[in-house]
Amino acid sequence: MKILLLIGLLFFTFHSIKAARIINQKDSVRTPSDSKMTMPEYKGGTKTMMIYLNKNIRYPVSAANDNIQGRVGITFLVKQNGTLTNFKVKKSIRKDLDDEAIRVIQSMPKWIPGTKDGKPIDITFYLPIIFSLKK
């Protein structure tokens, strides 16, 4: 049985920012006060992150044997210095897959932090990881 791992689309939420937002071009967001924000990103971009995840995720044997597949949604805080903390499962499949998704995200190197008006800020990020088996 061949294992295929797909990484879902990236979504994000803002940590401690309550103003309404209008998404602008190029990963920047404008709030009603006209503040400019940029989202945190994995060094090297999304493609590099997907390569990292595909290389480092180990599909749990028990989940593969039970033919368990689906999407695990993880949120984590990208701190001002680029470190990742506060890992939480927001969409669960099964504990072994949830644990593997958190393990591999925790092992990531520092990210490029998000900014507001050019200054680094803490931002909560949502990353769905799709576990899929291919025969």
C-alpha positions in Angstrom: 0.0 0.0 0.0 1.4 3.4 -1.0 0.9 6.3 1.3 0.0 9.7 -0.2 0.1 12.8 2.0 -1.6 16.0 0.9 -1.3 19.3 2.6 -4.5 21.4 2.5 -4.9 25.1 1.9 -3.5 27.5 4.4 -5.9 29.5 6.5 -5.2 32.0 9.2 -6.7 33.9 12.0 -5.4 36.9 13.8 -4.4 36.8 17.4 -5.7 39.7 19.5 -6.9 41.8 16.6 -10.6 42.5 16.6 -11.1 45.1 13.9 -12.9 44.2 10.7 -10.5 43.2 7.9 -10.5 43.6 4.2 -8.0 41.3 2.4 -5.7 43.1 0.1 -3.4 41.7 -2.6 -0.1 39.9 -1.7 -0.8 38.5 1.7 -1.4 41.9 3.3 -4.5 42.9 5.1 -5.9 46.4 5.7 -7.9 47.2 8.8 -10.4 50.1 8.9 -7.7 52.3 10.5 -5.6 51.6 7.3 -2.9 49.6 9.2 -1.0 47.3 6.9 -0.5 43.7 8.0 1.4 40.8 6.5 0.9 37.2 7.3 3.6 34.9 8.8 5.1 32.5 6.4 7.3 29.4 6.4 10.9 30.4 5.2 11.0 29.5 1.6 7.2 29.8 1.1 4.3 27.4 0.9 5.9 25.1 -1.7 9.0 24.6 0.5 6.7 24.0 3.6 4.8 21.4 1.7 8.0 19.6 0.7 9.1 19.8 4.4 5.8 18.3 5.6 5.7 15.6 3.0 9.3 14.6 3.8 8.8 14.6 7.6 5.3 13.3 8.3 5.1 9.6 9.2 1.7 8.1 8.6 0.9 6.2 11.8 1.0 2.4 11.0 -2.1 1.8 13.0 -4.1 4.4 11.1 -2.8 3.1 7.8 -3.7 -0.5 8.8 -7.2 0.7 9.8 -7.5 2.7 6.5 -8.1 5.9 8.4 -7.9 9.0 6.2 -9.0 12.6 6.5 -8.0 16.2 7.5 -6.5 17.2 10.8 -6.7 21.0 11.4 -4.1 22.5 13.7 -3.8 26.0 15.0 -0.6 27.5 16.4 0.8 30.8 17.3 3.6 32.3 15.2 5.3 34.6 17.7 7.1 37.9 16.9 10.4 36.1 16.8 9.1 33.4 14.4 8.9 30.6 16.9 5.8 28.4 16.9 3.8 27.7 20.1 0.3 27.0 21.4 -0.5 24.0 19.2 -4.1 22.9 19.3 -6.2 20.4 17.3 -9.2 22.2 15.9 -10.4 19.4 13.6 -9.6 15.8 14.7 -9.7 12.5 12.9 -8.1 10.2 15.4 -5.5 10.7 18.2 -2.6 9.1 16.4 -3.1 11.3 13.3 -3.7 14.4 15.4 -0.5 13.7 17.4 1.5 13.2 14.2 0.2 16.5 12.7 1.2 18.4 15.8 4.6 16.6 16.0 5.7 17.6 12.6 4.5 21.2 12.9 6.3 21.5 16.2 9.5 20.3 14.5 9.4 23.1 11.9 12.1 25.7 12.0 11.2 29.3 12.8 8.9 31.1 10.5 9.0 34.7 9.1 6.7 36.5 11.5 3.6 38.4 10.5 3.8 42.2 10.8 1.5 45.1 11.5 2.7 48.5 10.3 6.1 47.0 9.7 6.5 45.6 13.2 6.4 41.9 14.1 3.3 40.7 15.9 1.9 37.4 17.2 -0.5 35.7 14.8 -2.5 32.5 15.2 -2.3 30.3 12.0 -4.5 27.4 10.9 -2.9 24.6 9.0 -5.0 21.7 7.7 -3.1 18.5 6.9 -4.8 15.9 4.8 -3.9 12.2 5.5 -4.7 10.1 2.4 -3.8 6.5 1.6 -3.4 5.5 -2.1 -3.4 1.9 -3.2 
